[in-house]
Amino acid sequence: MNDGDMIRKLNTMPVNVKARGFLEMDGEEVREESLHCVHAALHAIERNEVVVETDVAETVNAMMTWRPPRLVNFLMLMSGEDYDPPGWEAAADLREFARVVLDDIEAKMVTHFPYYRSPES
């Protein structure tokens, strides 16, 4: 399976279908080459719907260009598992949805980047 096929498959996950809906409702052109939930989070940051630390914003921006295997690894998905950040189903709008996704991404940053949030950084 090539990267395009993988990203299309990942975007069929319920969380990404909901993200796509929020993007379309907001009039944002959906980028098929990236995860819709990441795109929704970035869009909310760019519209000042949510405020995040610079490190988080930079990571989300970078995630827009990551290859699917790297995204799956970062999100810690097991084979066949859907991305399921806590609270995404209850999100009523782009801001709430982005906040949930961003909180989950930041939590994963702590896991993947050992010096993130350390006093020495």
DRENFIVEX-341177 format. One record per residue (C-alpha): x, y, z; residue in three letters; residue number from 1. Coordinates in pm, 1 decimal. Layout:
<pts>
PT        c1        c2        c3   aa    i
PT         X         Y         Z  ALA  NUM
...
</pts>
This chain:
<pts>
PT        c1        c2        c3   aa    i
PT       0.0       0.0       0.0  MET    1
PT     144.6     339.6     -94.0  ASN    2
PT     137.1     651.5     125.4  ASP    3
PT    -167.3     796.3     -50.7  GLY    4
PT    -366.2     477.8       3.1  ASP    5
PT    -255.9     462.1     366.6  MET    6
PT    -359.4     821.4     441.1  ILE    7
PT    -696.1     764.1     269.3  ARG    8
PT    -749.1     455.2     485.7  LYS    9
PT    -650.7     644.1     802.2  LEU   10
PT    -893.4     921.9     709.7  ASN   11
PT   -1183.3     673.8     714.0  THR   12
PT   -1146.0     645.6    1092.9  MET   13
PT   -1448.8     801.7    1267.5  PRO   14
PT   -1236.9    1074.0    1432.4  VAL   15
PT   -1108.2    1183.9    1091.9  ASN   16
PT   -1454.0    1173.5     933.7  VAL   17
PT   -1577.4    1406.7    1208.4  LYS   18
PT   -1273.5    1631.5    1160.8  ALA   19
PT   -1343.9    1653.1     788.8  ARG   20
PT   -1699.2    1761.7     867.1  GLY   21
PT   -1575.3    2041.3    1093.3  PHE   22
PT   -1328.7    2157.1     827.6  LEU   23
PT   -1596.4    2159.1     557.7  GLU   24
PT   -1845.1    2342.4     783.9  MET   25
PT   -1579.4    2606.8     842.0  ASP   26
PT   -1516.7    2645.3     468.3  GLY   27
PT   -1161.7    2509.3     490.3  GLU   28
PT   -1035.6    2317.2     189.1  GLU   29
PT    -969.8    1961.4     307.4  VAL   30
PT    -616.6    1838.4     241.2  ARG   31
PT    -634.9    1476.4     133.1  GLU   32
PT    -261.4    1420.5     188.8  GLU   33
PT    -279.5    1468.7     567.0  SER   34
PT    -481.1    1336.8     860.0  LEU   35
PT    -803.4    1532.8     886.7  HIS   36
PT    -786.2    1547.2    1267.9  CYS   37
PT    -437.8    1702.2    1251.3  VAL   38
PT    -555.4    1944.4     982.7  HIS   39
PT    -853.2    2044.5    1200.8  ALA   40
PT    -620.6    2105.7    1496.2  ALA   41
PT    -387.1    2316.9    1283.1  LEU   42
PT    -678.7    2510.5    1135.0  HIS   43
PT    -808.1    2591.1    1484.4  ALA   44
PT    -460.6    2712.4    1587.2  ILE   45
PT    -430.8    2930.0    1275.6  GLU   46
PT    -776.6    3082.1    1336.7  ARG   47
PT    -692.4    3149.2    1702.4  ASN   48
PT    -975.7    2920.5    1812.2  GLU   49
PT    -729.8    2754.7    2050.9  VAL   50
PT    -404.6    2865.5    2208.1  VAL   51
PT    -116.0    2621.9    2241.7  VAL   52
PT     250.5    2646.1    2322.7  GLU   53
PT     484.6    2704.8    2031.0  THR   54
PT     627.8    2351.3    2055.2  ASP   55
PT     282.2    2199.3    2013.4  VAL   56
PT     193.7    2425.5    1720.6  ALA   57
PT     523.2    2341.0    1549.9  GLU   58
PT     467.1    1968.5    1600.6  THR   59
PT     113.7    1985.6    1459.1  VAL   60
PT     238.8    2185.2    1161.1  ASN   61
PT     512.1    1926.0    1100.1  ALA   62
PT     261.5    1639.8    1131.5  MET   63
PT      83.2    1772.8     823.0  MET   64
PT     375.1    1646.3     612.3  THR   65
PT     460.1    1325.1     796.7  TRP   66
PT     433.8     993.8     615.2  ARG   67
PT     156.0     762.1     738.5  PRO   68
PT     389.4     516.7     919.3  PRO   69
PT     534.7     802.4    1123.5  ARG   70
PT     186.7     932.7    1209.1  LEU   71
PT      72.9     586.1    1317.1  VAL   72
PT     384.3     547.7    1531.0  ASN   73
PT     346.6     891.9    1690.8  PHE   74
PT     -22.3     835.2    1765.8  LEU   75
PT      72.6     492.8    1906.8  MET   76
PT    -182.9     299.0    1703.5  LEU   77
PT    -170.1     -76.8    1694.0  MET   78
PT    -246.1    -251.6    1365.7  SER   79
PT    -611.5    -201.4    1278.3  GLY   80
PT    -674.0      26.2    1575.8  GLU   81
PT    -859.6     355.8    1533.0  ASP   82
PT    -723.7     683.1    1667.4  TYR   83
PT    -948.1     759.4    1964.6  ASP   84
PT    -843.2    1068.6    2162.6  PRO   85
PT   -1054.6    1093.7    2479.9  PRO   86
PT   -1360.4    1314.2    2431.8  GLY   87
PT   -1356.5    1360.9    2054.7  TRP   88
PT   -1703.8    1213.2    2005.5  GLU   89
PT   -1861.8    1470.7    2237.9  ALA   90
PT   -1696.1    1770.3    2069.0  ALA   91
PT   -1967.9    2001.1    1937.6  ALA   92
PT   -1753.6    2233.6    1729.2  ASP   93
PT   -1409.4    2282.1    1578.1  LEU   94
PT   -1269.4    2447.8    1891.2  ARG   95
PT   -1374.3    2163.8    2122.7  GLU   96
PT   -1259.4    1901.1    1876.1  PHE   97
PT    -921.1    2067.1    1823.1  ALA   98
PT    -868.7    2102.8    2198.3  ARG   99
PT    -920.2    1727.7    2246.5  VAL  100
PT    -683.7    1636.5    1961.7  VAL  101
PT    -422.1    1889.8    2074.0  LEU  102
PT    -432.6    1764.0    2433.7  ASP  103
PT    -374.1    1411.7    2304.9  ASP  104
PT     -91.1    1520.5    2075.6  ILE  105
PT      75.7    1707.4    2360.4  GLU  106
PT      47.7    1400.3    2585.2  ALA  107
PT     214.0    1193.0    2314.4  LYS  108
PT     487.7    1455.6    2279.6  MET  109
PT     575.4    1392.9    2644.7  VAL  110
PT     610.3    1021.8    2566.3  THR  111
PT     806.0    1056.6    2242.2  HIS  112
PT    1024.2    1355.1    2326.1  PHE  113
PT    1187.2    1282.7    2663.9  PRO  114
PT    1305.4    1638.9    2721.1  TYR  115
PT     972.9    1802.2    2638.4  TYR  116
PT     846.4    1963.7    2958.1  ARG  117
PT    1165.8    1890.0    3150.6  SER  118
PT    1308.3    2174.6    3361.9  PRO  119
PT    1631.2    2169.4    3158.6  GLU  120
PT    1458.9    2242.5    2826.4  SER  121
</pts>
